[in-house]
């Protein structure tokens, strides 16, 4: 299997990348003085198209985070020159030239446009308070601002919003762009402007590795195969240029997940079929009834006085996702045809005179949808069909059409309708699967995470968990950038006596669950490249929800260490990655005037600081892992995902400056804390951090940590 390596483009500055998919091709824009544009057919190989704005468009300023939207024959660009408020620019081509048509409309930086299924436009941007949004009466008009309520525990920017399966999904970026902890989160809502809540696995993307860091400011785009989605983002280089990266984006139910950040992953797949009008026999692959099909350069024209149907002769398939770009020349109606082997024919078309989308099934009208008032009948429009035996959906220019189609009864082919005139056929492609099925078959780069439902072996009705009966098994596809030992953590629901077999790399691990819980683990060895992973229930009824594959863990004993911190700060004392382990230390903490606490950090990783990367106070919670905190009069256990969530807190006899022996025992999801020989906390974390190192942290005072000892579970 061919692979790509991140960053995929390193020959220019690709800050704040945005990718537009238009007529089957990709166009990339980034923050630079002339908003250079690149194009691609496959998301991996990019060709420079040159500047997309004139040199005098924004003299002396750098247009930040340009995004481009196509609608009704025009391309609109939204950018904030040097952060001084947004301008809307317009062009007739995705490569420009774009010219300012709005003047400064305000709204700070990092604008993003969502065109909803009902045709309403929404604009999102970043401000000091977090992410803002508003409805747009037109592409150049902006309504009353609404604070969405979503932010990232500090500076927040780079919103990107898309709709899937009736819900709104946002990716957003936080931390200063020069910080190693620049990262990407997710949020979800049932409304485009309100009710936003963070995703369950934030941060989605973060890397503090000095050679691959500062990952952020993303957009998402459909892959070349029509059924995958890719997150596009940049990384920061030592010379402050930014390179281009992509990673697969998937959904488990309505829970967005990025399969990364990866350094190596399978290249995006091409569609199973793509109509190449430049080939000599292109027209011969279509069966035309009631009209004529003529190839003209890189497109074709279908004409018919009444109903002309052209069916693509690539064969019928039981499931399909198709994309068809059409431009009405003088046709009174035009659209797409779904033709089943059994004789059933579905037609979904734009009726020019009625200004409606009309759907017929077997000749009977099953639904109509009013077109947006500004819909341009003579412009290029893209139809998208997703259909199988569970449902059939049609999208027009990305908007789902609520027309109530029934699922497919059998294999079907795709075609085009022209009524009372001519229609131009442009990009046409088809893949014999659906986006949901493609997500279930995705290859997951490791180290990384994967929802357990994302396997072809799971029932299609499984939303959040895969429930296995004795003898049943599920399989996953993992891609390892290196050969070696890894640590597998499976989160879900397990009962005492459940027995599971985990096979990978030609070896089988047998796991006997000793007691009811939410996590089991196993060592696995993987080869470089794609590896099958199989999980089989030998007995019991285990339920799988989340797989986490980490680099191999250490099991030895660390040499005792001491550490001293003052004010605000954190540091590793044992950088060995461990899963099940015991960490202990004698801690004494003297808080400052504003109070504070001293901490032992366990399963800790991804340390960074605030601001440009040196503000220890602002970055006090910029880590992944857990902290055991000594406060005057109480002890606290908290989880960190670049924020802080208290898991347990209890009163304790802790005086400022007094020394206390703290012991932390970690096994699976359970974290137990002893203070001076007595257990004071014992909690379970449902999606626990799988592995991490050991460290200390001072939050507003002086911390002394002595005799810090760490050992793997085998030495406990």
C-alpha positions in Angstrom: 0.0 0.0 0.0 1.4 3.4 -1.0 1.9 5.8 1.9 2.5 9.5 2.3 4.6 11.2 5.0 3.6 14.3 7.0 4.3 17.1 6.2 3.2 16.4 2.7 4.3 19.8 1.3 7.5 21.5 2.5 8.5 23.7 -0.4 6.6 26.9 0.7 4.8 28.5 3.7 1.4 26.8 4.1 0.2 28.7 7.2 -3.5 28.3 8.1 -4.3 26.0 5.2 -7.8 25.8 3.6 -8.7 23.4 0.9 -11.6 23.9 -1.5 -13.0 20.9 -3.4 -14.5 22.1 -6.7 -15.6 20.1 -9.8 -13.5 17.2 -8.7 -10.3 19.2 -8.0 -8.7 20.6 -4.9 -7.5 24.2 -4.4 -5.3 25.2 -1.5 -5.0 28.7 0.0 -2.8 29.8 2.9 -1.7 32.9 4.8 0.8 34.8 2.7 1.0 38.3 1.2 -0.4 37.3 -2.2 -2.6 34.4 -1.1 -0.8 31.9 -3.3 -3.0 29.1 -4.6 -2.1 25.4 -5.3 -4.2 22.7 -7.0 -4.2 18.9 -6.7 -6.1 15.9 -7.9 -5.2 13.7 -4.9 -4.5 15.9 -1.8 -0.9 14.8 -1.7 0.8 16.3 -4.8 0.3 20.0 -5.2 0.9 22.3 -8.2 1.5 26.0 -7.8 -1.2 28.1 -9.5 0.4 31.5 -8.5 -1.0 34.5 -6.6 -4.8 34.7 -6.3 -4.9 38.4 -5.5 -3.2 41.5 -7.0 -0.2 42.9 -5.3 -2.0 46.1 -4.5 -5.1 44.4 -2.9 -3.9 44.9 0.7 -0.7 46.9 0.5 1.6 46.4 3.5 -0.7 43.8 5.1 -0.8 40.0 5.1 -4.2 38.4 4.5 -4.8 35.9 7.3 -6.4 32.5 7.0 -8.1 32.9 3.6 -11.1 30.6 2.9 -13.0 30.2 -0.4 -16.6 29.3 -0.9 -18.2 28.5 -4.3 -21.9 29.2 -4.8 -24.0 29.8 -7.9 -21.1 30.6 -10.3 -19.0 32.8 -8.0 -16.1 32.2 -5.7 -16.1 34.2 -2.5 -12.9 34.5 -0.4 -13.0 35.5 3.3 -9.8 36.8 4.8 -8.6 39.2 7.6 -5.6 41.3 6.4 -3.1 41.3 9.3 -6.0 40.6 11.7 -7.8 44.0 11.1 -11.2 42.6 10.3 -12.6 40.6 7.4 -13.0 41.4 3.8 -15.0 39.5 1.2 -13.4 39.1 -2.2 -15.0 37.7 -5.4 -13.7 35.9 -8.4 -15.1 33.8 -11.3 -12.2 31.3 -10.9 -10.9 29.3 -7.9 -7.4 30.6 -8.8 -8.4 34.2 -8.9 -7.9 37.0 -9.3 -10.0 37.8 -6.3 -11.1 41.5 -5.8 -12.5 43.1 -2.6 -16.3 43.5 -2.9 -17.2 44.3 0.7 -14.6 46.5 2.4 -13.8 45.8 6.1 -16.8 44.1 7.7 -14.9 43.5 11.1 -15.1 40.2 13.0 -11.5 39.9 14.0 -9.8 36.8 12.4 -10.1 33.3 11.0 -13.5 33.4 9.2 -15.3 30.3 8.2 -18.5 29.9 6.2 -21.1 27.1 6.6 -23.9 26.8 4.0 -26.6 24.7 5.8 -28.9 22.2 4.3 -31.7 24.8 4.2 -29.6 27.2 2.2 -28.8 29.5 5.1 -25.3 30.9 5.4 -23.4 31.2 8.7 -20.1 32.9 9.4 -17.7 31.9 12.3 -14.7 33.7 13.5 -12.3 33.9 16.5 -12.4 36.6 19.1 -10.9 37.2 22.6 -13.9 35.4 24.2 -13.7 32.3 22.0 -15.6 31.4 18.8 -18.3 33.8 17.5 -20.9 33.2 14.8 -23.7 34.9 12.9 -26.2 34.2 10.2 -25.4 35.8 6.8 -28.2 37.3 4.7 -26.0 37.1 1.7 -22.3 36.2 1.0 -21.3 39.8 1.8 -23.7 40.6 4.6 -23.3 39.6 8.3 -26.0 39.4 10.9 -26.1 39.8 14.7 -23.0 38.2 16.4 -23.6 35.2 18.7 -21.0 33.9 21.1 -21.0 30.2 20.6 -19.6 29.5 24.1 -16.9 27.2 22.9 -13.3 27.9 23.7 -10.0 26.1 24.5 -8.9 27.2 27.9 -7.1 30.2 26.5 -6.7 31.8 23.1 -8.9 30.0 20.6 -8.9 30.4 16.8 -9.4 28.7 13.5 -13.0 27.4 13.6 -14.2 25.1 10.8 -17.8 23.9 10.9 -19.5 21.1 8.8 -22.7 19.3 9.1 -23.0 15.5 9.2 -26.0 13.3 10.0 -28.0 16.2 11.3 -25.4 17.6 13.7 -22.9 20.4 13.5 -19.2 19.6 14.0 -16.6 22.2 14.7 -12.8 21.9 14.7 -10.9 24.7 16.4 -7.4 25.5 17.4 -6.0 26.9 20.6 -2.8 28.1 22.3 -0.4 30.7 20.8 0.6 29.6 17.3 4.3 29.7 18.4 3.7 27.3 21.3 4.5 23.6 21.0 1.0 23.0 22.5 -0.8 24.6 19.5 -3.5 22.0 19.0 -6.9 21.1 17.5 -10.1 20.3 19.4 -13.6 19.3 18.4 -17.0 20.4 19.4 -20.5 19.3 18.4 -24.0 20.9 18.5 -27.6 20.4 17.3 -27.7 24.1 16.3 -25.3 26.1 14.2 -24.8 28.9 16.7 -25.7 27.7 20.2 -25.5 24.6 22.3 -21.9 23.8 21.5 -20.1 21.2 23.7 -16.6 19.8 23.6 -15.9 16.5 22.0 -15.1 13.5 24.2 -11.5 13.0 23.1 -10.0 16.5 23.0 -7.4 17.4 22.0 -7.9 15.7 18.7 -4.4 16.6 17.4 -1.4 17.7 19.5 2.3 17.0 19.2 5.1 18.6 21.3 7.9 16.6 19.7 10.5 19.3 18.8 10.8 17.9 15.2 7.0 17.9 14.6 5.1 20.4 16.6 2.7 23.4 16.5 -0.1 21.4 14.8 -3.2 23.5 14.1 -5.5 25.7 12.2 -7.4 23.1 10.3 -10.0 22.7 7.6 -11.7 19.5 6.5 -12.4 18.3 3.0 -13.9 15.2 1.2 -11.2 12.8 -0.1 -10.7 11.9 -3.7 -12.6 8.6 -3.2 -15.8 10.7 -2.3 -16.3 8.8 0.9 -13.4 9.7 3.2 -12.8 13.0 5.0 -9.4 14.6 5.6 -8.3 17.1 8.1 -5.8 19.6 6.6 -3.5 21.5 9.0 -0.1 23.0 9.4 3.0 22.3 11.6 5.5 24.9 12.8 9.1 24.8 11.7 12.2 26.3 13.6 12.4 29.1 11.0 8.7 29.9 11.7 7.5 28.7 8.3 4.7 26.2 8.3 4.3 23.0 6.2 1.2 21.2 5.1 -0.2 18.0 6.7 -3.3 15.8 6.2 -4.8 13.1 8.3 -8.0 11.0 8.0 -11.0 12.2 9.9 -13.7 9.7 11.0 -16.9 9.5 13.0 -18.0 6.9 15.5 -21.7 7.7 15.8 -21.6 11.5 16.0 -18.2 11.5 17.7 -15.5 13.0 15.5 -12.0 11.6 15.7 -8.8 12.3 13.8 -6.6 9.2 12.9 -3.4 11.0 13.9 -1.4 13.0 14.1 0.6 10.7 11.9 4.0 10.9 10.3 3.1 8.1 7.8 -0.2 6.9 6.6 -1.9 5.3 3.5 -2.4 7.8 0.6 -5.9 8.9 0.0 -7.7 6.5 -2.3 -9.0 7.5 -5.8 -12.7 6.9 -6.7 -13.5 3.5 -8.0 -14.6 5.1 -11.3 -14.0 8.5 -12.8 -15.3 9.7 -16.1 -12.4 11.0 -18.2 -14.0 13.0 -21.1 -10.6 13.4 -22.7 -10.5 9.6 -23.5 -11.4 8.7 -27.1 -14.2 6.3 -26.1 -15.6 8.3 -23.2 -19.0 8.8 -24.8 -19.3 5.1 -25.7 -19.4 4.3 -21.9 -22.8 6.0 -21.6 -26.2 4.6 -22.7 -28.3 7.4 -24.0 -32.1 7.3 -24.3 -34.2 10.1 -25.8 -31.4 12.4 -26.8 -27.7 12.7 -27.7 -24.4 13.0 -25.9 -21.5 14.9 -27.4 -18.0 15.2 -26.0 -16.6 18.7 -26.0 -13.0 19.1 -24.8 -13.0 18.1 -21.1 -16.8 17.9 -20.8 -19.8 16.5 -22.6 -23.3 17.9 -23.5 -26.5 15.9 -23.1 -29.4 17.2 -25.2 -33.0 16.2 -25.6 -36.2 17.8 -26.7 -38.1 15.9 -24.0 -36.5 13.6 -21.5 -32.9 12.6 -22.3 -31.3 10.1 -20.0 -27.6 9.1 -20.1 -26.7 6.2 -17.9 -23.0 5.6 -17.0 -22.2 2.1 -18.2 -19.8 1.0 -15.4 -22.2 -1.5 -14.0 -24.7 -1.5 -11.1 -23.5 -1.7 -7.5 -25.4 -2.4 -4.3 -24.0 0.7 -2.5 -22.7 3.9 -4.1 -21.5 7.4 -3.5 -21.5 9.5 -6.7 -20.5 13.0 -7.5 -21.9 14.7 -10.7 -21.1 18.3 -11.8 -23.7 19.7 -14.1 -24.3 23.1 -15.8 -27.7 23.7 -17.3 -27.3 25.4 -20.8 -30.9 25.8 -21.8 -32.6 22.7 -20.2 -35.8 23.4 -18.4 -34.9 20.6 -15.9 -31.7 18.7 -15.2 -30.4 16.4 -12.5 -29.4 12.9 -11.6 -30.8 9.5 -12.2 -30.5 6.4 -10.0 -31.3 3.3 -12.1 -31.8 0.0 -10.3 -31.3 -3.4 -12.0 -34.9 -4.3 -11.1 -36.3 -1.5 -13.2 -36.9 1.1 -10.5 -35.8 4.6 -11.5 -35.3 7.5 -9.2 -34.9 11.0 -10.7 -33.9 14.1 -8.7 -33.8 17.2 -10.8 -33.9 21.0 -10.7 -37.0 22.4 -12.3 -36.0 25.8 -13.7 -39.6 27.2 -14.0 -40.8 26.0 -10.6 -37.5 26.9 -8.9 -37.7 23.5 -7.1 -35.8 20.3 -6.7 -38.3 17.6 -7.6 -37.8 13.9 -6.8 -39.6 11.1 -8.5 -39.5 7.4 -7.7 -40.9 5.1 -10.4 -42.5 8.1 -12.1 -44.3 9.2 -8.9 -43.3 12.5 -7.2 -42.0 11.7 -3.7 -40.7 15.1 -2.7 -40.0 18.7 -3.6 -37.7 21.2 -2.1 -37.6 25.0 -2.7 -34.3 26.2 -4.1 -32.6 29.2 -2.4 -33.7 32.5 -3.9 -30.2 33.2 -5.3 -29.9 29.8 -7.0 -28.3 30.4 -10.4 -29.7 28.0 -12.9 -27.0 28.5 -15.5 -24.1 28.0 -13.1 -22.2 24.8 -12.4 -23.8 22.8 -9.6 -22.6 19.6 -8.0 -24.9 16.7 -7.1 -23.9 14.0 -4.6 -25.7 10.7 -4.1 -25.2 8.3 -1.2 -27.3 5.2 -1.4 -27.5 1.6 -0.2 -30.0 -0.8 1.3 -30.3 1.4 4.4 -31.1 4.7 2.9 -30.7 7.1 0.0 -29.6 10.7 0.3 -29.1 13.4 -2.4 -27.1 16.6 -1.9 -27.0 19.6 -4.1 -24.0 21.8 -3.7 -23.3 20.2 -0.4 -26.9 20.7 1.0 -28.8 17.6 1.9 -32.2 17.6 0.1 -35.0 16.4 2.4 -36.9 14.5 -0.3 -37.7 11.2 1.5 -36.1 8.7 -0.8 -36.4 5.0 0.0 -33.3 2.7 0.3 -32.1 0.9 -2.7 -33.9 -2.4 -3.5 -30.9 -3.8 -5.4 -27.8 -2.8 -7.4 -28.0 0.6 -9.1 -26.2 2.7 -11.6 -25.9 6.5 -11.9 -27.0 8.7 -14.7 -28.0 12.2 -15.8 -31.2 13.8 -17.0 -31.7 16.7 -19.4 -35.2 17.9 -20.2 -36.3 20.4 -22.8 -32.7 21.4 -23.8 -29.1 20.7 -23.0 -26.9 20.3 -19.9 -23.1 20.1 -19.6 -21.6 17.2 -17.8 -18.3 17.9 -16.0 -16.6 16.0 -13.2 -18.3 12.6 -12.6 -17.1 10.0 -10.2 -18.4 7.0 -8.3 -17.2 4.7 -5.5 -19.1 1.5 -4.6 -19.5 2.2 -0.9 -20.8 4.9 1.5 -19.0 7.3 3.9 -20.2 5.4 7.0 -18.9 2.1 5.5 -15.6 3.8 4.5 -15.1 5.0 8.0 -15.6 1.5 9.3 -12.9 0.3 6.9 -10.4 3.1 7.6 -6.7 2.3 8.3 -5.7 3.8 11.6 -2.1 5.0 11.9 -0.5 4.1 15.2 0.3 5.3 17.8 -3.3 6.6 17.8 -6.9 6.0 18.8 -9.9 4.4 17.0 -13.5 4.0 18.0 -14.3 0.3 18.3 -17.3 0.6 16.1 -15.1 1.5 13.1 -14.8 -2.0 11.8 -16.6 -3.7 9.0 -17.3 -6.6 11.4 -19.5 -4.5 13.7 -23.2 -4.5 13.2 -24.2 -1.4 11.2 -26.6 -0.6 14.1 -23.8 -0.4 16.6 -23.3 3.3 17.5 -21.0 3.7 20.5 -20.0 0.1 21.5 -19.4 -3.3 19.9 -21.0 -6.0 22.0 -19.4 -9.4 21.4 -20.9 -12.8 22.3 -18.7 -15.8 22.9 -17.0 -16.9 19.7 -17.5 -13.5 17.9 -14.6 -11.3 16.8 -13.9 -8.0 15.1 -11.0 -6.9 13.0 -9.2 -3.6 12.5 -6.5 -2.2 10.2 -3.6 -0.5 11.8 -0.7 1.2 10.0 2.6 1.3 12.0 5.3 3.7 10.9 7.9 1.4 12.5 8.1 -2.2 13.5 8.2 -3.0 17.2 6.4 -3.3 20.4 3.2 -1.4 21.2 0.7 -1.1 24.0 -3.0 -1.7 23.3 -5.6 -0.4 25.6 -9.3 -1.3 25.0 -11.9 0.8 26.8 -15.4 -0.5 27.1 -17.3 -2.6 29.6 -16.0 -5.9 30.9 -17.2 -8.4 33.5 -15.2 -10.7 35.7 -14.6 -14.0 33.8 -14.7 -12.4 30.3 -11.9 -14.0 28.2 -10.6 -12.2 25.1 -8.0 -13.1 22.5 -6.0 -10.3 20.9 -4.0 -11.2 17.7 -1.6 -9.0 15.9 1.8 -9.4 14.3 1.3 -13.2 14.2 1.0 -13.5 18.0 -2.0 -14.0 20.2 -2.5 -12.6 23.7 -5.2 -14.2 26.0 -6.8 -11.8 28.5 -8.8 -13.1 31.4 -10.7 -10.2 33.0 -10.3 -10.5 36.8 -13.1 -8.1 37.8 -15.7 -5.8 36.4 -14.2 -2.8 34.8 -13.8 -0.5 31.8 -10.3 -1.2 30.5 -8.2 -4.1 29.5 -4.6 -4.0 28.0 -2.3 -6.2 26.0 1.1 -5.9 24.5 1.2 -6.2 20.7 4.0 -6.4 18.2 3.5 -4.8 14.8 5.3 -4.8 11.5 6.1 -1.7 9.5 3.1 -1.0 7.3 -0.4 -2.3 7.6 -1.2 -4.8 10.3 -4.5 -6.7 11.0 -5.7 -6.6 14.6 -8.3 -9.2 15.7 -10.2 -9.2 19.0 -12.2 -12.3 19.8 -14.5 -13.0 22.7 -13.6 -16.5 23.9 -16.2 -16.3 26.7 -18.4 -13.7 28.3 -20.0 -10.6 26.7 -17.4 -7.9 26.5 -18.3 -4.5 25.0 -15.6 -2.5 23.2 -15.7 1.3 22.8 -12.3 2.8 22.2 -8.9 1.4 21.1 -5.7 3.2 22.0 -2.4 2.0 20.6 0.7 3.6 22.3 4.4 3.1 21.9 5.7 0.2 24.0 5.8 0.9 27.8 8.6 0.5 30.3 8.2 -2.0 33.2 11.4 -1.4 35.2 12.2 0.6 38.3 13.3 4.3 38.0 16.2 5.5 40.1 15.0 7.7 43.0 15.0 11.4 42.2 14.4 14.7 43.8 12.9 17.9 42.4 12.4 21.5 43.4 10.0 24.0 41.7 9.0 27.5 42.5 6.0 29.6 41.4 4.4 28.0 38.4 6.1 25.2 36.5 6.2 21.5 35.7 8.9 19.0 34.9 9.4 15.3 34.1 11.4 13.3 36.7 11.1 10.0 34.9 10.4 10.1 31.2 9.8 6.4 30.8 6.3 5.8 29.3 4.3 3.6 31.6 0.8 2.2 31.8 0.1 0.2 35.0 2.6 1.5 37.5 3.2 2.8 41.0 4.6 6.3 41.6 5.5 7.7 45.0 7.2 10.7 46.4 7.5 12.8 49.6 6.0 16.2 48.8 6.1 19.4 50.7 4.4 22.6 49.4 4.3 26.1 50.6 1.6 28.2 48.8 2.1 31.8 47.8 -0.1 34.7 48.8 -2.8 33.7 46.4 -2.8 30.0 47.4 -1.9 27.1 45.2 -0.9 23.4 45.3 2.0 21.1 44.6 1.5 18.0 42.5 2.8 14.6 41.5 2.1 14.0 37.8 1.4 10.5 36.4 0.8 9.1 32.9 1.8 12.6 31.8 2.8 13.7 28.3 2.7 16.6 25.8 4.0 19.3 28.1 3.9 22.8 26.8 3.6 26.3 28.1 1.4 29.3 27.3 1.9 32.4 25.2 4.7 32.0 22.7 5.9 28.9 24.6 7.4 30.3 27.8 4.5 31.4 30.0 4.4 28.8 32.7 1.4 30.3 34.5 -0.8 30.5 31.4 0.4 27.0 30.5 -0.1 25.5 33.9 -2.7 23.0 32.6 -1.1 22.4 29.2 -0.4 18.7 29.5 -2.1 15.3 29.1 -2.3 13.0 32.1 -3.2 13.2 35.8 -2.2 15.3 38.8 -2.3 14.4 42.5 -2.5 17.7 44.2 -1.6 18.7 47.8 -3.7 21.7 48.9 -3.8 23.1 52.4 -6.4 20.8 54.1 -7.3 18.6 51.1 -5.9 16.3 48.4 -7.2 16.3 44.8 -6.9 14.0 41.8 -7.4 15.7 38.5 -7.3 14.8 34.8 -5.7 17.0 32.2 -6.4 17.3 28.5 -4.9 20.8 28.2 -7.4 21.7 30.9 -8.2 20.4 34.3 -11.1 18.2 35.4 -11.3 17.2 39.1 -11.9 13.4 39.5 -11.9 13.3 43.3 -11.2 15.6 46.2 -11.1 14.8 49.9 -10.2 16.6 53.1 -6.7 15.8 54.5 -4.4 16.9 57.3 -2.0 18.9 55.1 -0.4 22.0 56.4 1.7 24.4 54.4 5.3 23.3 54.2 4.7 19.9 55.8 6.1 16.8 54.2 3.8 13.9 53.1 4.4 10.6 51.4 2.1 10.2 48.4 1.7 6.9 46.6 -0.3 6.6 43.3 -1.3 3.2 42.0 -2.4 3.0 38.4 -4.0 -0.1 36.9 -6.2 0.2 33.8 -8.8 2.8 34.5 -8.3 2.8 38.2 -6.2 5.3 40.0 -5.7 4.9 43.8 -4.0 7.5 46.0 -2.4 6.9 49.4 -1.5 9.7 51.7 0.9 8.9 54.5 0.1 5.2 54.3 -3.7 5.5 54.2 -5.8 5.2 50.9 -7.7 8.4 50.4 -8.8 8.3 46.8 -9.8 5.4 44.5 -11.5 6.3 41.2 -12.1 5.0 37.7 -11.7 7.1 34.5 -13.8 5.7 31.7 -11.5 6.8 28.8 -8.2 6.9 30.7 -4.9 8.2 29.4 -3.2 5.0 28.4 0.4 5.7 29.1 2.7 8.6 30.1 5.7 9.7 32.1 6.1 10.9 35.7 6.7 14.5 36.8 6.0 17.2 39.3 4.2 20.5 39.1 4.0 23.7 41.2 0.9 25.9 41.0 1.5 29.1 42.8 4.1 28.3 45.4 7.3 26.3 46.4 7.3 22.6 45.9 9.9 20.2 47.2 9.7 16.6 46.0 12.0 14.0 47.5 12.6 10.2 47.0 10.5 10.1 43.8 10.2 6.4 42.9 8.5 4.9 40.0 8.1 1.2 39.1 6.1 -0.9 36.7 3.2 -3.0 37.8 5.3 -6.1 37.7 7.5 -4.6 40.4 4.7 -3.4 42.6 
